[in-house]
Structure formats: C-alpha cells, structure tokens
Amino acid sequence: MSVSFTAGDGQQYHLSGRLDRDTVPDFWRQRDQWLPTDTALSLDLSALSRVDSAGMAMLLHLDKQLREKGQQVRYQGVPEQLKLLLSLSNVETFLDDAEHQKGV
C-alpha cells in the first residue's frame, strides 16, 4: 500500500495509506501534482495506517512549504503514532499550531 492524497468537499483534503520511508520519497517528488493551492485548507490524517519518522518529516516540510506560501493548514484526525513521534522529537508544537488553526 502506498500513500494517496485526495480532495474532498471544498478545502478538505485527505491523506491515506502508509506515510513511511518506503512511500515518502516518490510521493514528495510528485508534490507538484497534489500540492493544494487553497489559501486555507483542512488536511485529514485519520486514514493513515502507518506513519514513521520519514512521514513525520514530510508533514513538517509540507506544513512549512504551505505556510511560506501564505497558506493556512488545519489538521484533523492526527494518528496516535504521529502524535507520539512528534512528542518524542520535541516538535509537539506542530499539533499546538494545528489546534490554534481550528478557526480556519
């Protein structure tokens, strides 16, 4: 299983599958095909079956890239596995920032 990025209703997007060292490189290289252009968007992560440190790093880079372009991202359904990785990596502010974006 790989990772897929799909558009839902409005500015809602979904990541599903495995976001790990095996899937991240190809997925990231193809980001021009799936990277959203909305100024404000919601990204649902609840359908991710696996997230490792490579997946976490990709999400952090994605978040940074979108914010540098003036886009705001709200995260939903953050898997426990990702929450633990963020906490162990001392970047749990990523989730705090996501919580502050709820008004988007």
NUDO-647298 format. One record per atom (N, C-alpha, C): residue number from 1; atom name; x negated, y, z negated. Coordinates in Angstrom, 3 decimals, decimal comma, m for minus. Example, Ala and Ser with C-alpha at 12.3 -4.5 7.8 and 13.67 -1.06 7.14 Angstrom:
<sites>
+------+------+----------+----------+----------+
: resi : name :        X :        Y :        Z :
+------+------+----------+----------+----------+
:    1 :    N :  m13,190 :   m5,690 :   m7,800 :
:    1 :   CA :  m12,300 :   m4,500 :   m7,800 :
:    1 :    C :  m13,200 :   m3,300 :   m7,800 :
:    2 :    N :  m12,850 :   m2,250 :   m7,080 :
:    2 :   CA :  m13,670 :   m1,060 :   m7,140 :
:    2 :    C :  m12,900 :    0,030 :   m7,870 :
+------+------+----------+----------+----------+
</sites>
This chain:
<sites>
+------+------+----------+----------+----------+
: resi : name :        X :        Y :        Z :
+------+------+----------+----------+----------+
:    1 :    N :   m0,836 :   m1,178 :    0,000 :
:    1 :   CA :    0,000 :    0,000 :    0,000 :
:    1 :    C :   m0,879 :    1,239 :    0,000 :
:    2 :    N :   m0,481 :    2,227 :    0,753 :
:    2 :   CA :   m1,225 :    3,476 :    0,818 :
:    2 :    C :   m0,419 :    4,570 :    0,116 :
:    3 :    N :   m0,847 :    5,778 :    0,300 :
:    3 :   CA :   m0,140 :    6,909 :   m0,278 :
:    3 :    C :    0,604 :    7,627 :    0,841 :
:    4 :    N :    1,793 :    8,127 :    0,525 :
:    4 :   CA :    2,537 :    8,883 :    1,527 :
:    4 :    C :    3,087 :   10,161 :    0,912 :
:    5 :    N :    3,212 :   11,154 :    1,750 :
:    5 :   CA :    3,706 :   12,467 :    1,374 :
:    5 :    C :    4,937 :   12,729 :    2,220 :
:    6 :    N :    6,081 :   12,918 :    1,574 :
:    6 :   CA :    7,316 :   13,141 :    2,324 :
:    6 :    C :    8,012 :   14,400 :    1,837 :
:    7 :    N :    8,729 :   15,014 :    2,740 :
:    7 :   CA :    9,505 :   16,204 :    2,414 :
:    7 :    C :   10,917 :   15,786 :    2,049 :
:    8 :    N :   11,441 :   16,400 :    1,005 :
:    8 :   CA :   12,820 :   16,165 :    0,596 :
:    8 :    C :   13,658 :   17,375 :    0,963 :
:    9 :    N :   14,646 :   17,661 :    0,157 :
:    9 :   CA :   15,506 :   18,814 :    0,395 :
:    9 :    C :   14,791 :   20,097 :    0,007 :
:   10 :    N :   14,940 :   21,107 :    0,822 :
:   10 :   CA :   14,382 :   22,413 :    0,503 :
:   10 :    C :   12,876 :   22,374 :    0,358 :
:   11 :    N :   12,407 :   22,825 :   m0,770 :
:   11 :   CA :   10,967 :   22,910 :   m1,018 :
:   11 :    C :   10,492 :   21,763 :   m1,907 :
:   12 :    N :   11,189 :   20,640 :   m1,861 :
:   12 :   CA :   10,875 :   19,464 :   m2,667 :
:   12 :    C :   10,049 :   18,481 :   m1,838 :
:   13 :    N :    8,938 :   18,014 :   m2,404 :
:   13 :   CA :    8,068 :   17,048 :   m1,745 :
:   13 :    C :    7,819 :   15,883 :   m2,693 :
:   14 :    N :    7,454 :   14,737 :   m2,122 :
:   14 :   CA :    7,254 :   13,524 :   m2,909 :
:   14 :    C :    5,952 :   12,843 :   m2,502 :
:   15 :    N :    5,190 :   12,435 :   m3,488 :
:   15 :   CA :    4,022 :   11,581 :   m3,270 :
:   15 :    C :    4,385 :   10,196 :   m3,768 :
:   16 :    N :    4,086 :    9,183 :   m2,985 :
:   16 :   CA :    4,394 :    7,819 :   m3,412 :
:   16 :    C :    3,263 :    6,887 :   m3,004 :
:   17 :    N :    3,239 :    5,721 :   m3,638 :
:   17 :   CA :    2,219 :    4,726 :   m3,343 :
:   17 :    C :    1,062 :    4,811 :   m4,315 :
:   18 :    N :   m0,097 :    4,405 :   m3,841 :
:   18 :   CA :   m1,310 :    4,419 :   m4,658 :
:   18 :    C :   m2,153 :    5,634 :   m4,302 :
:   19 :    N :   m2,536 :    6,383 :   m5,297 :
:   19 :   CA :   m3,417 :    7,532 :   m5,108 :
:   19 :    C :   m4,717 :    7,180 :   m5,830 :
:   20 :    N :   m5,608 :    6,487 :   m5,103 :
:   20 :   CA :   m6,827 :    5,987 :   m5,731 :
:   20 :    C :   m8,005 :    6,074 :   m4,765 :
:   21 :    N :   m9,142 :    5,567 :   m5,197 :
:   21 :   CA :  m10,369 :    5,705 :   m4,409 :
:   21 :    C :  m10,273 :    5,055 :   m3,038 :
:   22 :    N :   m9,362 :    4,116 :   m2,870 :
:   22 :   CA :   m9,193 :    3,467 :   m1,569 :
:   22 :    C :   m8,314 :    4,275 :   m0,617 :
:   23 :    N :   m7,390 :    5,049 :   m1,140 :
:   23 :   CA :   m6,446 :    5,772 :   m0,284 :
:   23 :    C :   m6,749 :    7,265 :   m0,149 :
:   24 :    N :   m7,398 :    7,854 :   m1,150 :
:   24 :   CA :   m7,614 :    9,303 :   m1,163 :
:   24 :    C :   m8,434 :    9,817 :    0,022 :
:   25 :    N :   m9,575 :    9,203 :    0,378 :
:   25 :   CA :  m10,388 :    9,799 :    1,446 :
:   25 :    C :   m9,637 :   10,012 :    2,763 :
:   26 :    N :   m8,960 :    8,984 :    3,274 :
:   26 :   CA :   m8,217 :    9,135 :    4,528 :
:   26 :    C :   m7,055 :   10,106 :    4,375 :
:   27 :    N :   m6,356 :   10,011 :    3,262 :
:   27 :   CA :   m5,208 :   10,885 :    3,017 :
:   27 :    C :   m5,649 :   12,351 :    2,985 :
:   28 :    N :   m6,752 :   12,637 :    2,308 :
:   28 :   CA :   m7,239 :   14,015 :    2,192 :
:   28 :    C :   m7,731 :   14,536 :    3,543 :
:   29 :    N :   m8,381 :   13,692 :    4,324 :
:   29 :   CA :   m8,855 :   14,124 :    5,651 :
:   29 :    C :   m7,689 :   14,527 :    6,548 :
:   30 :    N :   m6,519 :   13,956 :    6,319 :
:   30 :   CA :   m5,347 :   14,244 :    7,149 :
:   30 :    C :   m4,457 :   15,337 :    6,557 :
:   31 :    N :   m4,954 :   16,073 :    5,566 :
:   31 :   CA :   m4,111 :   17,028 :    4,837 :
:   31 :    C :   m3,517 :   18,111 :    5,729 :
:   32 :    N :   m4,154 :   18,452 :    6,853 :
:   32 :   CA :   m3,578 :   19,461 :    7,743 :
:   32 :    C :   m2,226 :   19,016 :    8,290 :
:   33 :    N :   m2,002 :   17,699 :    8,338 :
:   33 :   CA :   m0,741 :   17,162 :    8,845 :
:   33 :    C :    0,369 :   17,197 :    7,802 :
:   34 :    N :    0,015 :   17,133 :    6,517 :
:   34 :   CA :    1,064 :   17,047 :    5,486 :
:   34 :    C :    1,063 :   18,203 :    4,498 :
:   35 :    N :    0,064 :   19,044 :    4,506 :
:   35 :   CA :   m0,029 :   20,126 :    3,534 :
:   35 :    C :    1,142 :   21,099 :    3,702 :
:   36 :    N :    1,938 :   21,317 :    2,643 :
:   36 :   CA :    3,089 :   22,215 :    2,755 :
:   36 :    C :    2,667 :   23,665 :    2,906 :
:   37 :    N :    3,541 :   24,444 :    3,538 :
:   37 :   CA :    3,269 :   25,869 :    3,735 :
:   37 :    C :    4,221 :   26,754 :    2,936 :
:   38 :    N :    5,126 :   26,153 :    2,174 :
:   38 :   CA :    6,074 :   26,920 :    1,366 :
:   38 :    C :    5,320 :   27,771 :    0,349 :
:   39 :    N :    5,867 :   28,945 :    0,029 :
:   39 :   CA :    5,219 :   29,784 :   m0,985 :
:   39 :    C :    5,448 :   29,239 :   m2,382 :
:   40 :    N :    6,536 :   28,523 :   m2,577 :
:   40 :   CA :    6,827 :   27,867 :   m3,859 :
:   40 :    C :    7,380 :   26,484 :   m3,531 :
:   41 :    N :    6,855 :   25,481 :   m4,217 :
:   41 :   CA :    7,305 :   24,131 :   m3,923 :
:   41 :    C :    7,264 :   23,273 :   m5,166 :
:   42 :    N :    7,982 :   22,176 :   m5,096 :
:   42 :   CA :    8,023 :   21,199 :   m6,177 :
:   42 :    C :    7,480 :   19,887 :   m5,639 :
:   43 :    N :    6,564 :   19,284 :   m6,401 :
:   43 :   CA :    5,954 :   18,029 :   m5,978 :
:   43 :    C :    6,280 :   16,954 :   m7,000 :
:   44 :    N :    7,056 :   15,965 :   m6,561 :
:   44 :   CA :    7,473 :   14,856 :   m7,420 :
:   44 :    C :    6,448 :   13,733 :   m7,316 :
:   45 :    N :    5,866 :   13,371 :   m8,455 :
:   45 :   CA :    4,837 :   12,332 :   m8,506 :
:   45 :    C :    5,351 :   11,016 :   m9,087 :
:   46 :    N :    6,640 :   10,937 :   m9,362 :
:   46 :   CA :    7,200 :    9,781 :  m10,074 :
:   46 :    C :    7,090 :    8,467 :   m9,308 :
:   47 :    N :    6,940 :    8,504 :   m7,984 :
:   47 :   CA :    6,860 :    7,277 :   m7,195 :
:   47 :    C :    5,422 :    6,798 :   m6,987 :
:   48 :    N :    4,464 :    7,430 :   m7,668 :
:   48 :   CA :    3,090 :    6,941 :   m7,583 :
:   48 :    C :    2,959 :    5,682 :   m8,436 :
:   49 :    N :    2,518 :    4,601 :   m7,833 :
:   49 :   CA :    2,385 :    3,348 :   m8,567 :
:   49 :    C :    1,031 :    3,231 :   m9,254 :
:   50 :    N :    0,054 :    3,979 :   m8,783 :
:   50 :   CA :   m1,290 :    3,942 :   m9,363 :
:   50 :    C :   m1,975 :    5,271 :   m9,086 :
:   51 :    N :   m2,676 :    5,790 :  m10,097 :
:   51 :   CA :   m3,493 :    6,985 :   m9,951 :
:   51 :    C :   m4,792 :    6,737 :  m10,714 :
:   52 :    N :   m5,913 :    6,871 :  m10,015 :
:   52 :   CA :   m7,194 :    6,746 :  m10,708 :
:   52 :    C :   m7,885 :    8,111 :  m10,699 :
:   53 :    N :   m9,155 :    8,147 :  m11,096 :
:   53 :   CA :   m9,855 :    9,427 :  m11,196 :
:   53 :    C :   m9,994 :   10,112 :   m9,837 :
:   54 :    N :  m10,107 :    9,345 :   m8,763 :
:   54 :   CA :  m10,171 :    9,943 :   m7,423 :
:   54 :    C :   m8,841 :   10,610 :   m7,083 :
:   55 :    N :   m7,740 :    9,968 :   m7,449 :
:   55 :   CA :   m6,421 :   10,559 :   m7,222 :
:   55 :    C :   m6,224 :   11,812 :   m8,041 :
:   56 :    N :   m6,668 :   11,790 :   m9,290 :
:   56 :   CA :   m6,573 :   12,968 :  m10,136 :
:   56 :    C :   m7,381 :   14,118 :   m9,533 :
:   57 :    N :   m8,601 :   13,827 :   m9,100 :
:   57 :   CA :   m9,440 :   14,866 :   m8,496 :
:   57 :    C :   m8,783 :   15,440 :   m7,249 :
:   58 :    N :   m8,164 :   14,583 :   m6,428 :
:   58 :   CA :   m7,500 :   15,072 :   m5,236 :
:   58 :    C :   m6,352 :   16,008 :   m5,589 :
:   59 :    N :   m5,566 :   15,631 :   m6,607 :
:   59 :   CA :   m4,458 :   16,502 :   m7,021 :
:   59 :    C :   m4,963 :   17,844 :   m7,546 :
:   60 :    N :   m6,059 :   17,827 :   m8,281 :
:   60 :   CA :   m6,636 :   19,080 :   m8,780 :
:   60 :    C :   m7,129 :   19,941 :   m7,618 :
:   61 :    N :   m7,757 :   19,330 :   m6,612 :
:   61 :   CA :   m8,210 :   20,076 :   m5,430 :
:   61 :    C :   m7,018 :   20,601 :   m4,625 :
:   62 :    N :   m5,992 :   19,783 :   m4,497 :
:   62 :   CA :   m4,786 :   20,210 :   m3,792 :
:   62 :    C :   m4,172 :   21,413 :   m4,486 :
:   63 :    N :   m4,042 :   21,335 :   m5,801 :
:   63 :   CA :   m3,473 :   22,430 :   m6,567 :
:   63 :    C :   m4,292 :   23,709 :   m6,372 :
:   64 :    N :   m5,595 :   23,580 :   m6,451 :
:   64 :   CA :   m6,479 :   24,744 :   m6,274 :
:   64 :    C :   m6,334 :   25,332 :   m4,875 :
:   65 :    N :   m6,315 :   24,476 :   m3,866 :
:   65 :   CA :   m6,203 :   24,942 :   m2,490 :
:   65 :    C :   m4,881 :   25,673 :   m2,262 :
:   66 :    N :   m3,783 :   25,127 :   m2,778 :
:   66 :   CA :   m2,487 :   25,777 :   m2,611 :
:   66 :    C :   m2,444 :   27,115 :   m3,338 :
:   67 :    N :   m2,954 :   27,153 :   m4,562 :
:   67 :   CA :   m2,949 :   28,403 :   m5,328 :
:   67 :    C :   m3,813 :   29,474 :   m4,678 :
:   68 :    N :   m4,935 :   29,078 :   m4,094 :
:   68 :   CA :   m5,794 :   30,044 :   m3,403 :
:   68 :    C :   m5,097 :   30,650 :   m2,197 :
:   69 :    N :   m4,132 :   29,919 :   m1,640 :
:   69 :   CA :   m3,349 :   30,423 :   m0,512 :
:   69 :    C :   m2,097 :   31,171 :   m0,981 :
:   70 :    N :   m1,986 :   31,378 :   m2,303 :
:   70 :   CA :   m0,857 :   32,113 :   m2,844 :
:   70 :    C :    0,397 :   31,288 :   m3,037 :
:   71 :    N :    0,283 :   29,974 :   m2,981 :
:   71 :   CA :    1,434 :   29,095 :   m3,160 :
:   71 :    C :    1,542 :   28,671 :   m4,618 :
:   72 :    N :    2,760 :   28,509 :   m5,089 :
:   72 :   CA :    3,010 :   28,048 :   m6,452 :
:   72 :    C :    3,564 :   26,629 :   m6,386 :
:   73 :    N :    3,045 :   25,773 :   m7,265 :
:   73 :   CA :    3,451 :   24,371 :   m7,276 :
:   73 :    C :    4,013 :   24,013 :   m8,643 :
:   74 :    N :    5,132 :   23,320 :   m8,632 :
:   74 :   CA :    5,716 :   22,773 :   m9,852 :
:   74 :    C :    5,670 :   21,260 :   m9,714 :
:   75 :    N :    5,169 :   20,585 :  m10,736 :
:   75 :   CA :    5,026 :   19,128 :  m10,707 :
:   75 :    C :    6,142 :   18,482 :  m11,517 :
:   76 :    N :    6,662 :   17,404 :  m10,980 :
:   76 :   CA :    7,710 :   16,646 :  m11,654 :
:   76 :    C :    7,295 :   15,176 :  m11,690 :
:   77 :    N :    7,780 :   14,469 :  m12,690 :
:   77 :   CA :    7,565 :   13,028 :  m12,755 :
:   77 :    C :    6,106 :   12,625 :  m12,842 :
:   78 :    N :    5,316 :   13,364 :  m13,602 :
:   78 :   CA :    3,893 :   13,051 :  m13,724 :
:   78 :    C :    3,744 :   11,700 :  m14,444 :
:   79 :    N :    3,130 :   10,708 :  m13,779 :
:   79 :   CA :    2,982 :    9,382 :  m14,392 :
:   79 :    C :    2,115 :    9,426 :  m15,656 :
:   80 :    N :    2,419 :    8,549 :  m16,583 :
:   80 :   CA :    1,658 :    8,483 :  m17,834 :
:   80 :    C :    0,178 :    8,240 :  m17,568 :
:   81 :    N :   m0,124 :    7,410 :  m16,578 :
:   81 :   CA :   m1,510 :    7,112 :  m16,232 :
:   81 :    C :   m2,263 :    8,402 :  m15,864 :
:   82 :    N :   m1,616 :    9,287 :  m15,109 :
:   82 :   CA :   m2,229 :   10,558 :  m14,730 :
:   82 :    C :   m2,356 :   11,477 :  m15,938 :
:   83 :    N :   m1,341 :   11,509 :  m16,788 :
:   83 :   CA :   m1,418 :   12,330 :  m18,000 :
:   83 :    C :   m2,605 :   11,918 :  m18,854 :
:   84 :    N :   m2,825 :   10,616 :  m18,978 :
:   84 :   CA :   m3,945 :   10,116 :  m19,769 :
:   84 :    C :   m5,280 :   10,517 :  m19,134 :
:   85 :    N :   m5,412 :   10,353 :  m17,831 :
:   85 :   CA :   m6,648 :   10,746 :  m17,145 :
:   85 :    C :   m6,931 :   12,230 :  m17,313 :
:   86 :    N :   m5,912 :   13,050 :  m17,180 :
:   86 :   CA :   m6,085 :   14,500 :  m17,345 :
:   86 :    C :   m6,533 :   14,833 :  m18,760 :
:   87 :    N :   m5,935 :   14,160 :  m19,724 :
:   87 :   CA :   m6,295 :   14,389 :  m21,118 :
:   87 :    C :   m7,731 :   13,954 :  m21,394 :
:   88 :    N :   m8,102 :   12,773 :  m20,925 :
:   88 :   CA :   m9,456 :   12,263 :  m21,138 :
:   88 :    C :  m10,507 :   13,124 :  m20,428 :
:   89 :    N :  m10,102 :   13,793 :  m19,360 :
:   89 :   CA :  m11,017 :   14,644 :  m18,595 :
:   89 :    C :  m11,002 :   16,088 :  m19,078 :
:   90 :    N :  m10,244 :   16,347 :  m20,137 :
:   90 :   CA :  m10,121 :   17,698 :  m20,691 :
:   90 :    C :   m9,585 :   18,710 :  m19,680 :
:   91 :    N :   m8,683 :   18,273 :  m18,830 :
:   91 :   CA :   m8,024 :   19,180 :  m17,885 :
:   91 :    C :   m6,508 :   19,090 :  m18,044 :
:   92 :    N :   m6,076 :   18,844 :  m19,283 :
:   92 :   CA :   m4,643 :   18,754 :  m19,517 :
:   92 :    C :   m3,951 :   20,096 :  m19,294 :
:   93 :    N :   m4,735 :   21,190 :  m19,149 :
:   93 :   CA :   m4,128 :   22,481 :  m18,820 :
:   93 :    C :   m3,430 :   22,416 :  m17,465 :
:   94 :    N :   m3,836 :   21,469 :  m16,622 :
:   94 :   CA :   m3,148 :   21,243 :  m15,348 :
:   94 :    C :   m1,661 :   21,003 :  m15,611 :
:   95 :    N :   m1,366 :   20,199 :  m16,627 :
:   95 :   CA :    0,026 :   19,924 :  m16,983 :
:   95 :    C :    0,661 :   21,129 :  m17,654 :
:   96 :    N :   m0,090 :   21,845 :  m18,480 :
:   96 :   CA :    0,441 :   23,056 :  m19,101 :
:   96 :    C :    0,834 :   24,059 :  m18,038 :
:   97 :    N :   m0,041 :   24,228 :  m17,026 :
:   97 :   CA :    0,267 :   25,132 :  m15,930 :
:   97 :    C :    1,516 :   24,668 :  m15,199 :
:   98 :    N :    1,642 :   23,361 :  m15,025 :
:   98 :   CA :    2,823 :   22,811 :  m14,347 :
:   98 :    C :    4,084 :   23,121 :  m15,150 :
:   99 :    N :    3,990 :   23,015 :  m16,474 :
:   99 :   CA :    5,140 :   23,313 :  m17,323 :
:   99 :    C :    5,526 :   24,790 :  m17,234 :
:  100 :    N :    4,538 :   25,669 :  m17,119 :
:  100 :   CA :    4,825 :   27,096 :  m17,018 :
:  100 :    C :    5,434 :   27,467 :  m15,672 :
:  101 :    N :    5,308 :   26,611 :  m14,676 :
:  101 :   CA :    5,828 :   26,875 :  m13,349 :
:  101 :    C :    7,298 :   26,471 :  m13,196 :
:  102 :    N :    7,931 :   26,006 :  m14,267 :
:  102 :   CA :    9,290 :   25,472 :  m14,145 :
:  102 :    C :   10,284 :   26,460 :  m13,567 :
:  103 :    N :   10,017 :   27,733 :  m13,685 :
:  103 :   CA :   10,940 :   28,710 :  m13,143 :
:  103 :    C :   10,857 :   28,872 :  m11,647 :
:  104 :    N :    9,921 :   28,194 :  m11,006 :
:  104 :   CA :    9,719 :   28,330 :   m9,566 :
:  104 :    C :   10,886 :   27,751 :   m8,809 :
+------+------+----------+----------+----------+
</sites>
